[in-house]
């Protein structure tokens, strides 16, 4: 999306070690300067966990607003960040994954042993681009990329 970018910052927390390793591996072939910013994830009680979950939409909006204010293009794994104003996301379609999980629940309720069911990975990924955010950042997104997107927010 941004062919002239030379430096990328990655926000990471201890729960995203596998994704961080993948980002580092992909970065090796692209020659970008990768700046990892570790976020600490404190342990919480159930009450705190629910408060954080309820605030998550506000946090997504805050991240998008701060990035826009500082003229930083953003990329996420979850589309909700793009719905909140982030630039783009590429990741699994979680609605599809939840529907598929229901099939597993049905099988288990009908007597299947969970250990006998195969482990599956996401098969449907989607690219979401927020054109409104791109315009606010002064970015021109190529027509080729826009045509490949599963959804363009205008």
Long-range contacts (C-beta under 8 A, 24 or more apart in sequence): 1-73, 1-75, 1-87, 1-88, 1-129, 1-139, 1-141, 1-142, 1-145, 2-73, 2-139, 5-32, 5-73, 6-32, 6-33, 7-32, 7-33, 7-34, 7-35, 8-32, 8-33, 8-34, 8-35, 9-35, 9-36, 9-37, 9-72, 10-34, 10-35, 10-36, 10-37, 11-37, 11-39, 12-36, 12-37, 12-38, 12-39, 13-38, 13-39, 13-40, 13-41, 14-38, 14-40, 14-41, 15-41, 19-77, 57-84, 60-84, 60-86, 61-85, 64-133, 68-133, 68-136, 68-137, 71-137, 71-138, 73-134, 73-137, 73-139, 79-126, 79-128, 79-151, 82-128, 82-129, 82-130, 82-133, 82-153, 83-128, 83-153, 85-130, 85-133, 86-130, 86-133, 87-129, 87-130, 87-133, 87-134, 87-137, 87-139, 88-127, 88-128, 88-129, 88-130, 89-126, 89-127, 89-128, 90-125, 90-126, 90-127, 90-128, 91-125, 91-126, 92-122, 92-124, 92-125, 92-126, 93-122, 93-124, 93-125, 93-126, 96-122, 96-123, 96-124, 97-122, 126-150, 126-151, 127-151, 128-152, 128-153, 129-153
